[in-house]
């Protein structure tokens, strides 16, 4: 099935550092969402973006909906150990979500 | 609000047997249910979409006779993996929609291991 490409695939950072990850697609989406998945659990919605160019924050998280509607980025500021997990972007396409390949984040104290 | 449960959370079965996974929306009604499959270190892949009272629509490459989906009520959907094989071992996640297209929630997942 169709997938969105995320980069980097994995990140190893120190606590307190800022993190940035990207998501790109060959198709246009009208809605972009960012999820976090902890091991053995379902994804949890972090941020939803509904308009091209939109910049939205949720605490230490900031995400932007690319102006071309083909990409999005997620920033995490001042990372903490509980930020560890897999981050997925997802684009809403007509009637279903298409998930990205994921970025695995490890935070070291 | 928007609590989704799945049962069982994990199951081990022998090859050739069938396994039923239940997904319940505890505090809302779900007219549409998505079922995803996630292999280790991979992303979520949509298997099928079902609407309450209707037959499910399966994604390309997903066998409808192998993965039986029942969405008989607005709060319960089931996925039955029939004649399971080791390659069906995966993490299965249900995802009901509460209202509009952006109110999609995810269950905690069911880890299936077929021996």
Interface residues (C-beta under 8 A of the other chain):
Chain A: X1 X3 X31 X33 X35 X40 X41 X42 X43 X44 X45 X48 X50 X88 X92 X95 X96 X97 X98 X99 X100 X101 X102
Chain B: X4 X34 X42 X43 X44 X45 X46 X49 X59 X60 X61 X91 X93 X95 X101 X102 X104 X105 X106 X107 X108 X109 X111
